Amino acid sequence: MTLPHTGRALADAAPVPYWLDRPDRPDPLPPLVGRQTADLLVIGGGYSGLWAALLARQADPDRDVLLLDAGTCGWAASGRNGGFCAASLTHGLSNGVDRFPDEVGELERLGRENLNAIAAAVADLGIDCDFERTGELAVAVEPYQLDGLAADAELARRYGHQVRLLDRDEVRAEVHSPTYLGGMFDADRVAMVDPAKLAWGLRRACLDLGVRVHEHTRVTGLRADGAALHARTAGGPGAAPGSVRARRVVLATNAFPPLLRRLRAYLVPVYDHVLMTEPLTPAQRDAIGWHNRQGLADTANQFHYYRITADGRILFGGYDAVYHYGNRVAPELEQRAATFTTLAEHFFTTFPQLADVRFSHRWGGVIDTCTRFCPFFGTAYGGRLAYAAGYTGLGVGATRFGARVLLDLLAGGDTPLTGLDLVRRKPLPFPPEPVRAIGINLTRWSLARADAREGRRDLWLRTLDRLGLGFDS
């Protein structure tokens, strides 16, 4: 049943991402005009592309790097997410152990190194993105989830993580919610960040280093052109179609329809939805505690993630992962009233003491999901193009690592990164339609059923587990 105040709380929520709804957002850069050449063409101005352009230019200041984006840098997933910047490269330690048991220790080390490098870059480049090394608190909201937390803590300690289990009173002392039955705190492997400001800061850093950036320039096709690649562009507002001839190309379009046909089997775009509250009053803040500003997530299959922003709002998202038939991606799919109502009800169940809080923003965005939940990599056109995709909602941090892999792949030869099983192996593909949609929706139904049955997984989920396939919220 819908709570009586849910409708009022959502009534004035703006249907746009809070992070991008800023008067200080940078002005768009002009679209590409005419025929251009470059040593390195980067297609996509999200985190993957921005890190790749930045690192390429830092490594070789004479390298001519050109970055193109169909919208503006950071307008898609990089400016719509929750701002959880995690050390994990494998969508969590347990997923890494299951899929890469022989190298998970090395992947954990690389993940810690990667997060530290992001923190250093933010400081060195003067990126004002509210980077906070708050850690993350995973909470149990059903009794059966306590055993899972204990198992997660034991596994984490085996790999040197500094984690702490909290009982009901301890976790409620940290954050005052009557739904919490226990928790696990990971102190330093997750940072909070303003995602749009991070993207804009990386864009500015790229420009400062001499990267040429053109926005509102959609690449419509690629073909071999002698020893180089030729990219066609659709042009932007008031600009005619253009082209770029580049020696090497980084493809960083993630969930959007890929320019390489081979990638379509490995990716599905899944819509995730988010609410943002108005700034809390001092009394409301006191009512919930949360003075240590940790990132929060519950441990259900259909889980929620939430955090406090620098200006004292609560972001609350997740739970309902929505796939649209045929890998459909469209602006109108970002708004889904039923999902926003469900999220609002769950918010007020979590924090009944905030019944008078209203939401200022509601939005959705696309996650590039693959069957192993963590990124995969590859090359095409004889090694002249490298791609990364499939971050499955954990790309804020992992995309910098992914950018390093892409540049190593384009350089050719073996490196410590290109030799990783994570890099060399592909995930299992998704089946074609209509089996794809049937399978995804059956999996969503089964995950919800498992949450309602104390985590017991039905035959369908157990079969997917055995096959190494998955789908998550």
C-alpha positions as CSV (number, residue, x, y, z in Angstrom):
1,M,0.0,0.0,0.0
2,T,1.3,3.5,-0.9
3,L,2.1,5.5,2.1
4,P,-0.1,8.6,2.3
5,H,2.7,11.1,2.2
6,T,4.6,9.5,-0.7
7,G,2.7,11.4,-3.4
8,R,3.2,14.7,-1.6
9,A,7.0,14.0,-1.3
10,L,7.3,13.3,-5.0
11,A,5.0,16.0,-6.3
12,D,7.6,18.7,-7.0
13,A,10.6,16.4,-7.8
14,A,12.3,17.7,-11.0
15,P,12.6,14.9,-13.6
16,V,16.3,15.6,-14.2
17,P,19.6,14.3,-12.6
18,Y,20.4,16.4,-9.5
19,W,24.1,16.3,-10.2
20,L,23.7,17.8,-13.7
21,D,21.1,20.4,-12.6
22,R,23.6,23.0,-11.7
23,P,24.0,26.6,-12.7
24,D,27.8,26.2,-12.6
25,R,27.9,23.3,-15.2
26,P,30.4,24.0,-17.9
27,D,29.3,25.4,-21.2
28,P,29.2,22.9,-24.0
29,L,32.1,22.7,-26.4
30,P,31.5,23.2,-30.1
31,P,30.9,20.1,-32.3
32,L,33.5,18.8,-34.7
33,V,33.6,20.5,-38.1
34,G,35.0,19.1,-41.3
35,R,37.7,16.5,-41.7
36,Q,40.2,16.0,-38.8
37,T,43.1,13.7,-38.0
38,A,44.5,12.5,-34.7
39,D,47.0,10.1,-33.2
40,L,44.3,8.9,-30.8
41,L,40.5,9.2,-31.2
42,V,38.4,8.7,-28.0
43,I,34.7,8.0,-28.6
44,G,32.7,8.8,-25.5
45,G,33.1,11.5,-22.9
46,G,32.2,9.6,-19.8
47,Y,34.7,8.4,-17.2
48,S,36.2,5.8,-19.5
49,G,36.9,8.1,-22.3
50,L,38.0,11.0,-20.1
51,W,40.5,8.9,-18.2
52,A,41.9,7.4,-21.4
53,A,42.4,10.8,-23.0
54,L,44.0,12.2,-19.8
55,L,46.3,9.3,-19.2
56,A,47.3,9.1,-22.9
57,R,48.3,12.8,-22.9
58,Q,50.1,12.6,-19.6
59,A,52.1,9.7,-20.9
60,D,53.0,11.4,-24.1
61,P,52.5,15.2,-24.3
62,D,53.2,15.2,-28.0
63,R,50.4,12.7,-28.8
64,D,47.5,14.3,-30.6
65,V,44.4,13.2,-28.7
66,L,40.8,14.0,-29.9
67,L,37.7,13.2,-27.8
68,L,34.2,13.2,-29.1
69,D,30.9,12.8,-27.3
70,A,27.3,12.6,-28.6
71,G,26.1,14.9,-25.8
72,T,28.3,16.6,-23.3
73,C,31.0,15.1,-21.2
74,G,29.5,13.3,-18.2
75,W,25.8,13.7,-19.3
76,A,25.1,9.9,-19.3
77,A,26.0,7.3,-16.7
78,S,29.0,9.3,-15.4
79,G,26.7,12.2,-14.3
80,R,23.8,10.1,-13.1
81,N,25.2,7.6,-10.7
82,G,25.2,7.5,-6.9
83,G,28.8,8.6,-6.6
84,F,30.2,5.4,-5.0
85,C,33.9,5.2,-6.0
86,A,35.0,1.7,-5.0
87,A,38.3,0.0,-5.1
88,S,36.8,-3.3,-6.4
89,L,37.5,-4.0,-10.1
90,T,35.3,-7.2,-10.0
91,H,32.0,-5.8,-8.6
92,G,32.8,-7.0,-5.1
93,L,35.2,-9.5,-3.7
94,S,32.9,-12.5,-3.8
95,N,32.3,-12.0,-7.5
96,G,36.0,-11.8,-8.1
97,V,36.7,-15.0,-6.1
98,D,34.0,-16.8,-8.1
99,R,35.1,-15.7,-11.5
100,F,38.9,-15.1,-11.2
101,P,40.0,-17.3,-8.3
102,D,43.7,-17.5,-9.5
103,E,44.2,-13.8,-9.7
104,V,41.7,-12.2,-7.4
105,G,44.5,-11.3,-4.9
106,E,46.3,-9.3,-7.7
107,L,43.0,-7.7,-8.8
108,E,42.4,-6.6,-5.2
109,R,45.9,-5.1,-5.0
110,L,45.3,-3.3,-8.4
111,G,42.0,-2.1,-7.2
112,R,43.5,-0.5,-4.0
113,E,46.2,1.1,-6.1
114,N,43.6,2.4,-8.6
115,L,41.5,4.1,-5.9
116,N,44.6,5.7,-4.4
117,A,45.6,7.0,-7.8
118,I,42.1,8.5,-8.3
119,A,42.4,10.3,-4.9
120,A,45.9,11.5,-5.9
121,A,44.7,12.7,-9.3
122,V,41.7,14.6,-7.8
123,A,44.2,16.4,-5.4
124,D,47.0,17.0,-8.0
125,L,44.6,18.3,-10.7
126,G,42.6,20.4,-8.3
127,I,39.3,18.7,-9.2
128,D,36.6,20.0,-6.8
129,C,34.3,16.9,-6.6
130,D,33.7,16.5,-2.9
131,F,35.9,13.4,-2.8
132,E,35.5,11.8,0.7
133,R,37.1,8.5,1.8
134,T,34.1,7.6,4.0
135,G,34.0,3.8,3.5
136,E,30.8,1.8,3.1
137,L,28.4,0.3,5.5
138,A,26.5,-2.8,4.2
139,V,23.3,-3.4,6.3
140,A,21.2,-6.5,6.9
141,V,17.4,-5.7,6.9
142,E,16.2,-9.4,7.2
143,P,17.5,-12.0,9.7
144,Y,18.8,-14.3,7.0
145,Q,21.1,-11.6,5.7
146,L,23.2,-11.7,8.9
147,D,24.8,-14.9,7.9
148,G,25.7,-13.5,4.5
149,L,27.4,-10.5,6.2
150,A,29.4,-12.8,8.5
151,A,30.6,-14.8,5.5
152,D,31.4,-11.6,3.6
153,A,33.5,-10.3,6.5
154,E,35.4,-13.6,6.8
155,L,36.2,-13.5,3.1
156,A,37.2,-9.9,3.2
157,R,39.6,-10.4,6.1
158,R,41.2,-13.3,4.2
159,Y,42.3,-10.8,1.6
160,G,43.5,-8.2,4.1
161,H,40.5,-5.9,4.2
162,Q,39.9,-3.9,7.4
163,V,36.2,-4.7,8.0
164,R,34.1,-4.7,11.2
165,L,30.9,-6.5,11.9
166,L,28.3,-4.5,13.8
167,D,25.3,-5.9,15.8
168,R,21.9,-4.4,15.7
169,D,22.6,-1.7,18.4
170,E,25.9,-0.8,16.9
171,V,24.7,-0.3,13.4
172,R,21.6,1.7,14.6
173,A,24.0,3.9,16.6
174,E,25.7,4.8,13.3
175,V,22.5,5.3,11.3
176,H,19.2,5.4,13.0
177,S,16.9,3.1,11.0
178,P,14.5,0.6,12.6
179,T,15.1,-1.7,9.7
180,Y,18.7,-2.5,10.5
181,L,19.6,-5.8,12.1
182,G,23.3,-5.7,11.6
183,G,26.0,-4.4,9.4
184,M,29.6,-4.7,8.0
185,F,31.7,-1.6,7.7
186,D,34.5,-1.4,5.2
187,A,36.6,1.6,6.3
188,D,38.7,2.6,3.3
189,R,37.8,0.8,0.1
190,V,34.9,3.1,-0.9
191,A,34.9,6.9,-1.4
192,M,32.0,9.2,-2.0
193,V,32.2,11.7,-4.9
194,D,30.1,14.2,-6.8
195,P,30.0,12.3,-10.1
196,A,29.2,15.1,-12.4
197,K,31.9,17.4,-10.9
198,L,34.4,14.5,-11.3
199,A,33.5,14.2,-15.0
200,W,33.7,18.0,-15.4
201,G,37.0,18.1,-13.6
202,L,38.5,15.4,-15.8
203,R,37.2,17.3,-18.9
204,R,38.9,20.5,-17.7
205,A,42.1,18.6,-17.0
206,C,42.0,17.1,-20.5
207,L,41.6,20.5,-22.0
208,D,44.4,21.9,-19.9
209,L,46.7,19.2,-21.2
210,G,45.8,19.9,-24.8
211,V,43.3,17.2,-25.6
212,R,40.9,18.4,-28.3
213,V,37.3,17.9,-27.1
214,H,34.2,18.2,-29.3
215,E,30.7,17.7,-27.8
216,H,27.3,17.2,-29.5
217,T,29.2,15.1,-32.1
218,R,27.9,11.6,-32.5
219,V,30.0,9.0,-34.3
220,T,27.9,7.1,-36.7
221,G,30.3,4.6,-38.2
222,L,33.9,3.3,-38.3
223,R,35.9,1.7,-41.1
224,A,39.5,0.8,-41.9
225,D,41.4,3.4,-43.8
226,G,44.8,2.1,-44.7
227,A,46.9,1.9,-41.5
228,A,44.4,4.1,-39.7
229,L,40.6,4.1,-38.9
230,H,38.1,6.5,-40.3
231,A,35.2,7.7,-38.1
232,R,32.1,9.4,-39.5
233,T,30.2,11.9,-37.4
234,A,26.6,13.1,-37.7
235,G,27.6,16.7,-36.8
236,G,25.9,18.7,-34.0
237,P,23.5,21.7,-33.8
238,G,24.3,23.8,-36.8
239,A,27.2,21.7,-37.9
240,A,27.5,19.5,-41.0
241,P,28.7,15.9,-40.7
242,G,32.4,15.4,-40.3
243,S,35.1,12.8,-40.0
244,V,38.2,11.8,-38.2
245,R,41.1,9.7,-39.4
246,A,43.0,8.4,-36.5
247,R,45.9,5.9,-36.0
248,R,44.3,4.4,-32.9
249,V,40.8,4.5,-31.4
250,V,39.4,4.0,-27.9
251,L,35.7,3.0,-27.9
252,A,34.1,4.0,-24.6
253,T,30.3,4.2,-25.3
254,N,29.4,1.5,-22.7
255,A,25.6,1.0,-22.5
256,F,24.8,2.8,-25.7
257,P,24.3,0.9,-29.0
258,P,27.9,-0.1,-29.9
259,L,29.7,0.7,-33.1
260,L,31.1,-2.8,-33.0
261,R,28.4,-5.4,-33.8
262,R,30.3,-8.1,-31.9
263,L,29.6,-6.2,-28.6
264,R,25.8,-6.4,-28.9
265,A,25.8,-10.0,-27.6
266,Y,27.7,-9.1,-24.4
267,L,25.8,-6.0,-23.2
268,V,22.3,-5.2,-22.1
269,P,21.3,-1.7,-21.1
270,V,19.5,-1.8,-17.7
271,Y,17.7,1.3,-16.3
272,D,18.4,2.3,-12.7
273,H,16.4,5.0,-11.0
274,V,17.3,7.4,-8.2
275,L,15.6,9.9,-5.9
276,M,17.3,12.9,-4.2
277,T,15.8,14.7,-1.2
278,E,15.9,18.4,-0.4
279,P,18.6,19.4,2.0
280,L,17.8,18.0,5.5
281,T,17.3,20.4,8.4
282,P,19.6,20.1,11.5
283,A,16.7,18.4,13.3
284,Q,16.2,15.9,10.5
285,R,19.9,15.2,10.5
286,D,19.9,14.6,14.2
287,A,16.9,12.2,13.8
288,I,18.9,9.9,11.6
289,G,22.4,10.2,13.0
290,W,24.7,9.2,10.1
291,H,27.4,11.6,11.3
292,N,30.2,9.6,9.6
293,R,28.7,10.0,6.1
294,Q,29.4,6.4,5.1
295,G,28.0,5.1,1.8
296,L,25.1,2.7,2.6
297,A,23.7,-0.4,0.9
298,D,21.5,-3.2,2.0
299,T,22.3,-6.8,1.1
300,A,19.1,-8.0,-0.6
301,N,19.2,-9.2,-4.2
302,Q,17.2,-6.2,-5.2
303,F,19.3,-3.8,-3.1
304,H,19.2,-0.1,-2.4
305,Y,22.2,2.2,-2.2
306,Y,22.2,5.6,-0.5
307,R,24.5,8.4,0.6
308,I,24.6,11.9,2.0
309,T,25.7,14.7,-0.4
310,A,27.9,17.6,0.5
311,D,24.9,19.9,0.9
312,G,23.1,17.5,3.2
313,R,20.7,15.7,0.9
314,I,20.1,12.0,0.8
315,L,20.4,10.2,-2.5
316,F,18.4,6.9,-2.5
317,G,18.5,4.6,-5.5
318,G,18.6,1.1,-6.9
319,Y,16.2,-1.9,-6.2
320,D,14.3,-2.0,-9.5
321,A,16.6,-2.8,-12.5
322,V,14.5,-2.4,-15.7
323,Y,15.3,-3.9,-19.1
324,H,13.4,-2.8,-22.2
325,Y,12.9,-5.2,-25.1
326,G,15.5,-5.1,-27.8
327,N,18.1,-3.3,-25.8
328,R,16.0,-0.2,-26.1
329,V,17.6,3.1,-24.9
330,A,15.5,6.3,-25.1
331,P,15.2,9.5,-23.0
332,E,11.5,8.8,-22.1
333,L,12.6,5.6,-20.3
334,E,14.5,7.6,-17.7
335,Q,11.2,8.4,-16.0
336,R,9.2,5.6,-14.4
337,A,6.5,6.7,-12.0
338,A,5.9,3.2,-10.5
339,T,9.6,2.8,-9.7
340,F,9.8,6.3,-8.1
341,T,6.8,5.5,-5.9
342,T,8.4,2.2,-4.8
343,L,11.7,3.9,-4.0
344,A,9.9,6.6,-2.0
345,E,8.0,4.0,0.0
346,H,11.2,2.2,0.8
347,F,12.9,5.4,1.8
348,F,10.2,6.2,4.3
349,T,10.2,2.6,5.6
350,T,14.0,3.0,6.1
351,F,13.7,6.4,7.7
352,P,10.1,6.8,9.2
353,Q,11.4,9.8,11.2
354,L,11.8,11.7,7.9
355,A,8.1,11.5,6.9
356,D,8.0,15.2,6.2
357,V,11.0,15.2,3.8
358,R,10.3,16.0,0.1
359,F,12.2,14.9,-2.9
360,S,13.8,17.6,-5.2
361,H,14.9,15.3,-8.1
362,R,14.0,12.0,-9.7
363,W,15.9,10.5,-12.6
364,G,17.0,7.3,-14.3
365,G,20.0,6.2,-16.3
366,V,21.4,3.2,-18.2
367,I,23.8,0.7,-16.7
368,D,26.0,-1.4,-19.1
369,T,25.4,-4.8,-17.8
370,C,27.2,-8.0,-18.7
371,T,26.9,-11.5,-17.4
372,R,29.9,-11.4,-15.2
373,F,29.1,-8.0,-13.6
374,C,32.5,-6.5,-14.2
375,P,34.2,-5.0,-17.2
376,F,35.5,-6.9,-20.2
377,F,38.0,-5.7,-22.8
378,G,39.1,-6.4,-26.4
379,T,40.5,-5.0,-29.6
380,A,39.3,-4.8,-33.2
381,Y,40.6,-3.7,-36.6
382,G,43.9,-5.4,-36.1
383,G,44.6,-3.9,-32.7
384,R,43.9,-0.3,-33.9
385,L,40.8,0.0,-31.7
386,A,40.4,-1.0,-28.1
387,Y,37.2,-1.2,-26.1
388,A,36.0,-1.7,-22.5
389,A,32.4,-2.2,-21.4
390,G,30.2,-4.1,-18.9
391,Y,31.0,-2.2,-15.7
392,T,27.5,-3.0,-14.4
393,G,27.1,0.0,-12.2
394,L,30.5,0.0,-10.5
395,G,32.4,2.1,-13.0
396,V,33.1,5.3,-11.1
397,G,36.4,3.9,-9.9
398,A,37.0,1.0,-12.2
399,T,36.9,3.1,-15.4
400,R,40.4,4.6,-14.6
401,F,41.8,1.1,-14.4
402,G,39.9,0.2,-17.6
403,A,41.5,3.2,-19.4
404,R,45.0,2.0,-18.5
405,V,44.1,-1.4,-20.0
406,L,42.8,0.2,-23.2
407,L,46.0,2.2,-23.7
408,D,48.1,-0.9,-23.0
409,L,46.1,-2.9,-25.6
410,L,46.6,-0.2,-28.2
411,A,50.3,-0.1,-27.5
412,G,50.6,-3.8,-28.4
413,G,52.7,-6.4,-26.7
414,D,52.2,-8.0,-23.3
415,T,52.0,-6.0,-20.1
416,P,51.0,-6.9,-16.5
417,L,47.5,-5.6,-17.2
418,T,46.9,-7.2,-20.7
419,G,48.0,-10.6,-19.3
420,L,45.3,-10.7,-16.7
421,D,42.5,-13.2,-17.1
422,L,40.1,-10.4,-16.4
423,V,41.4,-8.7,-19.6
424,R,41.9,-11.8,-21.8
425,R,38.6,-13.5,-21.1
426,K,35.1,-12.5,-22.3
427,P,31.9,-12.9,-20.3
428,L,29.2,-15.4,-21.6
429,P,27.0,-13.7,-24.1
430,F,23.3,-13.0,-23.6
431,P,20.9,-14.9,-25.9
432,P,19.1,-13.1,-28.7
433,E,15.6,-11.7,-28.5
434,P,13.0,-12.7,-27.5
435,V,14.8,-15.2,-25.3
436,R,16.9,-12.3,-23.9
437,A,13.9,-10.4,-22.6
438,I,12.2,-13.5,-21.3
439,G,15.3,-14.6,-19.4
440,I,16.0,-11.2,-17.9
441,N,12.4,-10.7,-16.7
442,L,12.3,-14.2,-15.3
443,T,15.5,-13.5,-13.4
444,R,14.1,-10.3,-12.0
445,W,11.0,-12.2,-10.8
446,S,13.1,-14.9,-9.3
447,L,15.4,-12.4,-7.4
448,A,12.3,-10.7,-5.9
449,R,11.0,-14.1,-4.9
450,A,14.3,-15.0,-3.3
451,D,14.2,-11.8,-1.3
452,A,10.7,-12.7,-0.1
453,R,11.8,-16.3,0.8
454,E,14.7,-15.6,3.1
455,G,17.2,-15.6,0.2
456,R,16.3,-19.1,-1.0
457,R,17.2,-19.3,-4.7
458,D,14.8,-21.2,-7.0
459,L,15.8,-23.6,-9.8
460,W,16.2,-20.9,-12.4
461,L,18.7,-18.8,-10.3
462,R,20.6,-22.0,-9.3
463,T,20.9,-22.9,-13.0
464,L,22.2,-19.4,-13.8
465,D,24.7,-19.7,-11.0
466,R,26.0,-22.9,-12.4
467,L,26.3,-21.4,-15.9
468,G,28.1,-18.3,-14.6
469,L,25.3,-16.0,-15.8
470,G,23.7,-13.3,-13.7
471,F,21.5,-10.3,-13.4
472,D,21.3,-8.0,-10.5
473,S,19.7,-4.7,-9.3
